[in-house]
Amino acid sequence: MLNMELARKYARAIFELACEENKLAEYGDDLAKVQHLFMECPELKSYLSNPNFQPEDKKTLLREIFAGGIQEIVLNFLLLLVDKRRMHVFDAISAIFVQLSNEKRGIAVADVTTAAPLSEAQAQELREKLERTTGKQVSLRQHRDASLIGGVVVRIGDRRIDGSIKGRLAAMTAELMAN
């Protein structure tokens, strides 16, 4: 719980800086770059989170990796996380920043689960329908679940729309069992 509170505090700080600088998208892109690098090279994040290594060595490495590749303030933010020994909560900071940024820009994230991958045309059609329904710009995050058999399950915030064959079969079973 303490780590989530720390993550919220740091995410709010970088979010407010991004708003002040009018660079919300740029900071978001830079944090996503860092997140992507940590996913590709978990050893790097492990090294940066390890208290047995000197902070100056970690900061030198960060400067070498990211100098010129990300906004100066984002790099300074990473250096601050090293100084404060908070790099272990970077994933949560990044996720909370994305949530704050999406709220500010009026973007709703829809988790879309299908049995088979959606084509570009299907994804675009679904996005447009969801945008008309929500009145917001929608970003799709696609997931696969072969047990759905067919159809789609969409979750936006606390709303869940189950248009899957599995869901319909479950509803029919429940109805038959009730009679």
Beta strands, then each sheet from edge to edge (+ up, - down):
strand 1: 107-114
strand 2: 137-144
strand 3: 152-156
strand 4: 159-162
sheet 1: 2+ 1+ 3- 4+
end
